[in-house]
């Protein structure tokens, strides 16, 4: 008989895999690989995501990995920008050719466009604005922005520093990932990606996996991998690594502050394990180090914003006193991370 997992048990299993029950020892590179990449549309979001998961993380660690080209920001899952190790970028990028190829089609020779864009990018990294202007010289009747988006989705590109480096700023400039890393993209089976998802996100259905990745037709892959099966209370079949941690639903979950776009909230089709209400996940504009979400008892129950040395926390459900104290303590840790040496005020404005 297949074991049934409650939403709370799924919550705790997922938090354990995400290292949100206990901060982990070790370094940023190992954590990035364990998480199968981190959402990095907001370039500084991974810094907050690593701080909330690691015991001794400091921003310089990830900045150094970025500048040394040991990690890269590249279009992968859901055709969005993710921070992954150089090794994973080379292994995984070709898996995402099909969904990326569907983005921004136009009435022009796409192969010729890709060749021209590749020539321009071999000269130096360029922004989409630069590519728009230069490509329009050869395709004057096409929309320049469409040309640039088509080119950057046709080629295997990564964003380069100083974009994504703590304490610095820079435009979203692109380079060919093979040139940037000095290595060739590898053609590997999708099986490894599927297993890494299980390790990072816990028991999950095939639709969960496909939503996270943006890939399709993965049921056959999942069913051949010898995974352990469970059932959700909804009746959905869930698959997991046989020996992975699945703590009970009674295990305490500490307050955690997440960055905007954190994959914890975005990587399941059925999000009730972390979002028991109908609120859409906020996707604000910004660099990723000034706004985010708050987990209380393992569930998304508030948002935070740092502005002019004031950290405002907005819970949208009533918070028990003990959790309120923990939330303030964690908020102090967050301000010390984001604004070291500065005095920041913490304000709680309940939205409930």
C-alpha positions, 0 to 999 in steps of 0.5 A, a space after each residue: 500500500 502506498 504511503 499518503 503524505 499530508 501537506 504538513 509532511 510534504 512541507 517538512 520534507 521540502 524544507 529539509 531538502 532546502 536546508 530551511 529547517 537547519 542551516 547547513 555547514 559547507 560552502 556556497 558552491 555545494 549548496 547551489 549544486 544541491 539546490 539544482 540551481 537558484 532563481 537569479 532573475 533578480 541578480 542579488 537574490 541568491 545571496 539572500 537565499 544562501 544566507 538563509 540556508 548556510 551557517 557561515 555565508 558571506 557575500 564575498 564567497 559568491 562574488 568570488 565564485 562569480 568572478 572566477 567563473 565557477 558559477 554562471 547566471 544562465 537561462 535554464 529552468 522555465 526559460 528564466 535566469 538561474 545561478 548554477 555551477 559551471 559544471 551544471 551549466 555545461 551539462 544542462 544547457 542543451 536540455 533546454 534548447 526546445 523550450 528556449 527555441 520557442 521563445 520570440 520567433 520572428 519572420 527572419 532566418 533564425 540561423 543567420 541571426 544566430 550566426 551574426 549574433 555569435 560573431 558580435 558576442 565573440 568580440 565582447 559581451 554585449 547587452 540586449 540593447 547593443 544587440 538590438 542596434 547592431 542586428 537591426 543593421 542587417 534586418 532593418 525591417 524587423 523589430 530590434 528588440 525581437 531580434 535581440 531576444 531571439 538571438 539570446 534565446 537561440 544561443 547558449 549565453 550567460 550573463 557576466 560580471 559585474 552583474 550579480 557581484 555583491 556591492 557592484 552594479 552593471 548591465 545585463 551583458 551576455 557572452 557565449 557560455 562556452 567562450 566564457 567557461 572555456 569548455 564545450 557544452 555536453 549532451 547528457 540524459 535528462 535523468 540526472 536533472 530529474 534526480 537532482 530535482 527530487 533531492 532539492 524539492 522533496 516528494 513531487 509529482 510529474 507535473 511539479 517536475 515539469 513546471 519547475 523545469 519547463 520541460 515536457 514528456 518527463 513521465 517516462 523518465 521518472 517511471 524508469 528511475 526506480 524512485 519511491 512512490 507516495 500519494 498526496 491527499 489529493 490522490 496525486 502520485 509523488 516520486 522521491 529518492 528512496 533514502 532521502 530525509 522525510 522528517 515528520 510533520 511535527 518537526 519545528 520549522 524556524 522563521 526564515 526570510 527568503 529573497 524574491 523569486 526563491 525557488 521554494 515558492 515557485 517549483 511545484 504545480 501544487 504549492 499548498 505544501 508551502 502556500 496554503 492560501 490563494 495568494 500569488 507569489 510576488 515577483 517585484 522588480 529589483 535587485 533581489 536584496 531589498 524585498 522577499 518573503 517570510 516563512 513562519 512555521 514553514 509556510 509563506 505568511 508574510 513579506 519583507 522590504 528593506 528601504 533606507 535602513 528600515 526593514 518592514 515585515 508585513 505578516 498577513 496572518 496572525 503570528 503567535 507571540 513565540 513566533 513573533 519573537 523569533 521573527 524579530 531575531 531573524 529580522 535582526 540577523 537579516 539586517 546585519 547581513 544586508 547592512 553590516 555595521 549600520 543600524 537598521 530599524 525593524 517595523 512590523 506592519 500586520 496585513 491581517 
